[in-house]
Amino acid sequence: MTASTADDQRVRLDKWLWAARFYKTRSLAKEAIEGGKVHYNSQRCKPGKLVETGAKLTLRLGWQEKIVIVDDISDRRRGAPEAQKLYHETEASVKKREELAWQRKTMQAAQLPPARRPSKKDRRDIQRFREQNGL
């Protein structure tokens, strides 16, 4: 193996997350790592951490938390099908995300929207109620 191929496999964590299409820009990936939203092998790390195959990454993306295993290393951002070959998500992570999504969906369905918009009189009554109760 030549020195140039060994250097190709040395990729920073922020660059790998960008290439794997978890974040739109490297600066967003860097902010997520520094903010503690990305853990490398269950520990906080720095954006300059070198990624290795087989490493376990825990990512918090909005409401979701994904646990992925690094399968391949790349520093180039390509299409989504190629980016998905860089990692695989654990089965426990997929199951947990689906369960939480189902819970959010059922909670949202339980809160029915009002049948109609409040009339002018309704709005005045609401405002009067809020003023009387200090809301």
Buried (B, 14 or more C-beta within 10 A) or exposed (E): EEEEEEEEBEBBBBBBBBBBBBBEEBEBBBBBBBEEBBBBEEEEBEBEBBBEEEBEBBBBEEEEBBBBBBEBBBBEBEEEEBBEEBBEBBEEBEEBBEEEEEEEEEEEEEEEEEEEEEEEEEEEEEEEEEEEEEE
